[in-house]
Amino acid sequence: MRSTPVKEPREARTNLLGLDREGLKGFFAEMGEKPFRASQLLKWIHQRGVTDFAQMTDLSKALRTKLEATAEVRIPEPVFDQRSADGTRKWLLRMDGSNAIETVYIPETGRGTLCVSSQVGCALECTFCSTAQQGFNRNLTSAEILGQLWFAVRELQASGLERPITNVVFMGMGEPLSNFAPVLMASRAMVDDDAYGLSKRRVTLSTSGLVPQLYRMAEISDIALAVSLHAPNDALRDELVPINRKHPIKDLLAACKHYIQDKPHRSITWEYVMLDGVNDHDEHARQLAVLLKGIPSKVNLIPFNPFPGTDYRCSSPERIRSFATILLKAGLTTTTRKTRGQDIDGACGQLVGRVEDRTRRRLRREQAAEATQ
Ligand code: SAH
């Protein structure tokens, strides 16, 4: 007699949305199923956007029933959607309770970039970033990271765009290398031909510079790397990106060189936020040129995006141009990032989401502000 499998309670079910090919193979092996099921599931979920096992018609009826009992494809729930005058879109997606994260889509001619979050808030305290002010709640799961891409693809397709996303950048909320395994699992599904099939050069992890994790990443991944440098010497970087006190510039550069060492035609993108009177002098540009000498590099100057409560201001366009000219003359490929989606607070460093802060950072900040009043 065949019995219908008992349905696992929701929390016990595996969310297949978050598994890459190897993860799915492992999941099916435990069920006594063949590895090729992984390809089938990747295609159903990520290419066709199907979340209901009953519709996965090339799986046997028995397998579909088993999947319904033990697994699920659970996608994030939108809280709201904002559209910028320049075409940029931002979604606030609920992760659990009152925690929510932001995902931003930036259309450009010939490409579309999705900026995904890797954590609810951020545990680092970069002084010029508004996510840092929100405090930190938790890491996202790989399902919650891939869920952002799944969701954006469907939304954009519904607006009539056929292949809307060509690039993914881990430049939303959070420090991706603090959430190592889920981020790398998600990145593998992004480049898998049966899922999103993105080029590994078009999936970029941006880090503030966690040195041990960079070495680990070099062992298992070859996606593109961007590093938030923001200062050409330790004294200044210690102040702007406090994790530098633990992993100073020399160690960071060594880890970055190691990352691209056996990867032909690869370079590191150095992000450098332009802060008026802080890190934007000609001397800083000259120091930066010396620092990056001999490393295959692209420098991306980011005009600072203000947020409530910050004392920083963005460098003037002329200052940014002079800074760029010094780098260009030194032979460094240099671009200035166009600020997009600022009218919907969707620009770099403006993502705040809704974070149930567990670090009490916001509270401490407010108390400190009161004490100085
Ligand atoms: N934690 C990761 C990824 C998130 S930030 C990292 O540090 O790289 C993505 C980029 O936006 C980083 O280069 C970050 O330094 C930059 N950024 C943060 N706040 C900003 C702001 N207010 N204006 C402009 N860029 C900012």
Residues whose N, C-alpha, C, O or C-beta is under 5 A from the ligand:
A	BS01	SAH	F128 C129 S130 F170 M171 G172 G174 E175 P176 S206 T207 S208 S228 E271 V273 I302 P303 F304 N305 C348 G349
